[in-house]
Amino acid sequence: MADINALKQKLIQQLGCIYQDITLDVSADDLAEQLINTMNISVDCDEPHPYANHWSQQDVIMITYGDSIIQEGQKPLSILAEFMDNYLECINGVHILPFFPYSSDDGFAVIDYSSVNDALGDWSDIELIASKRRLMSDLVINHCSSRSAWFQNFIKGEGLGHDYFFTAKPEDDLSAVVRPRTSDLLRPTETATGLQHVWCTFSHDQVDFDFRNPQVLLEFVRIIRQYLDAGVNIFRLDAVAFLWKIVGSKSINLAQTHEVIRLLRTLIEHAQNNAVVITETNIPNTQNLTYFGNANEAHCIYNFSLPPLLINTLITGSCLYLKRWQMSMPPAQDGTTYFNFIASHDGVGLRPAEGLLDEDEINTLVETMVSFGGKISSRTSEDGQQKPYEMNIALIDALQGTVKGKDQFGLDRFSCAHAIMLGLEGIPGIYIHSLLGTGNDYEKLANTSHNRAINRHRWDYNELSRLLADDNNQHSKVLASLIKLISIRTRQRAFNPNATQFTLHLGLQLFGFWRQSRDRRQSIFCISNITDQVMELPLAELNLIGTETWFDLIDGEVIADINAVMLLEPYQTVWISNVA
């Protein structure tokens, strides 16, 4: 049973931190009461358990748009559900990217948070998917569409939303503001009260909210409650690092932003104690780690440094930078974990590689991706320079070769990348186009002129089914290899997201780490040859216990001699375990 009085006092304290410099028209006591009522929390709700892990090795999440697979005459969400039922029995979670009415940015300029996009389906389709798998939904919390009813009321100066948006003046000192775009920060907008300049972190169609107004906070709590009722179990807080703005500051990662996340987590876990909050903060690694708080903020953070570092490792044949980074990463406390991914609907961010890869390494990485057909998106740095911000390329194409050029090991390299990711501490997220081995979509890129469209292909279900039925087809081979790895992973206690992890020292051509189950009964040594040459692995360096029998989980072979030298083919991974 929930202690409502204790919850209310906690909320009052959090509200005091958020609004300490703001004069409100409502008391913190009344606002806390409104938040509790809006979230529909009562004494009948279960009390959340501190440091509880709401995940296991069985959790794998597929990342997809609601219409990544289509079939004429059918609702895309219905087709997505059918595809998952037919092909992805081993995957128990799905992140459906914004499935709401939108005006731009492939869903991230939301017009109406309370509706499902008619072109995709309706809430019954969402609820059906949520009844079979853990459902992650975006909470696009920093901004909404300029075509939303709220922003139209802002223009009219009346009605719900008229005071929801952050404005500044052109003469304000905004030089320190950090953002991932090169467009003008302020959008001039004629309103009933005169010319206003609306803050737009991303595009001028994505107008930023003003969380100094507590009504904005209440509105998002209403939205969260609706999503919980529809079966959403995981909340992805999109672009949340930019949520709180202060003129004259960087307006990123501010203390108030962190406190808003803590407050939302407090409410969410009291409403549904196994729900999970994930922060999407595409920023340098040390800043990203702060979103764990003291195990009281995000349950999970996106491991944004993994994609550029892993791709760099596999195209250079050296794990120097990946290994350095992994050794520096703190193990996640109970109640928190990492969300690992190496491809998504966005490109491969380069800001999370800052301070981890030197400038020459980044330039080589960027040049190699361009040579493989990728595009590069830029941002304006603090000193006004244009810097690479994101590499836009399908992962299957990003790994088709090395810095020396294209070669015959593309599929092996691609499988190696996923074997590494699936073994790491944390929950794995796999983009649908990685599961399907989808290449660069140049037609969509040409039609939209948006770099990110290159990795947002839309499959016809009949055509996809035909290709997947052919065992010799690249798409079928990729899906089969990844399903095999996922199926093995989900059965291993040593792959629990919070199981022990130590980095192995096997030189720069072999990348390895040791995972141990929380009960210490299972050990898995995960070693990958990240080069295009056959490499020797002296098993004696692993210190395998001689009284136990060891297996390679991937090929099923028993290791007869724990002191032998194992030969690893180019990009081969072994998962050496004492439990078959």
C-alpha angles and dihedrals in degrees: 000000000000120000098225095185092054090046091051093051091050091051092048089054092048092047089051090057093046098046100030092122096038127086106221131200089219130055120247087241093057093042092052089051091051092050092051092048093045091052089046094232116166139164087270091067117099116255110244117246115232115237093010115155109223094192144057140190087282092069115101121154127207115211115215147144116247089246102038085116121037139177125190113259094013132100108252093226089055091050090048090054091049092049092051092047092049101041112014108053090138093058113081101182139051133193107206106197115230106321096182131104107282142173104211148346092061093285104330094103096069118200097183124014094191098059137066115233106262090220089064104038135263142283092282089063091050091048092050092053090046090053091061104033141022105270123214117196131186119245099201092203106159100060146354137206121293085226093061120116088242093059093043087055088050088057091048091045095230143075133040110337098019090121099034100097135085118236134182137175126258089235092056117110101255096153094112096053113124117210139150098238139075097213121105112284095221125060114206107225128180110224137173088264095048137269113343128185110219121205112241115181092182119015134345088252089059107069117192125239124236107228090184082085106075090207087072090056091048090049092056092047088056089051092050091051091052091050092049089052089052091055102264108154102172124049118204108201101212119215089344094155089077096049100109119050131195119180109239094028134089088258092214130105092003120172091248090057091055091048093050089054091050091050093049090049090050091054096041096050092047090051094046115004097203095051117116133218118209122187119214103207113158095195139114114307099249091053092046092056091060090071090077087069108185092324086290102094124050116009087207136017126201109254091226095168093061099074099054093039095048094046089048090051094052097046095046099039091229127105094194097118096036090050094048091051095047092051090053095051114103116230109254115254119239108279091038137067143162125267104220124201138149100193136027144156087285124061127262105287118226100193090076087058092057110117090014102066119037121233094262092052091050092048091050091047092050093047092050092051090050089051088054092054099268129140128224125221119202139208134198111254125218090267093051096258124137109243131179107263105172140010112221111204139117110260093234088059095041088060099042091108147343136262084285091062139261119337143169096270099077097116092042091050091047092051091047091055091055094044089056093047094046091053097050127101108272142042115305122229117193123194114231091236090056090052089051098039091236114180132213112308102218093169092059090044090054093046095050103028087216115126094216091060088076089079099037103082120167115220126210104228096221091051092045092050090051091052094046090052090062108082091199094056118106092232092052092047093050094048092047093049094048094045088052092053093044092048090053093046096052092058096054121092089197088065092061105134090244099040117124117279129191128177116239123220107224101139127269099292095058119056113200145165137174123231122194126189118244091249088051092233097114129050125184122190108203112199127170130187100223095187138082091241132079108262133199120235112194101209091203088073089065094059093223112192108253095213092063132071115241128206137186100234093202100055096021094231122146114233103233098186118035090194096053126110110247118209114220118202118224108298093356118152126202126195103200110196138172090216118063 
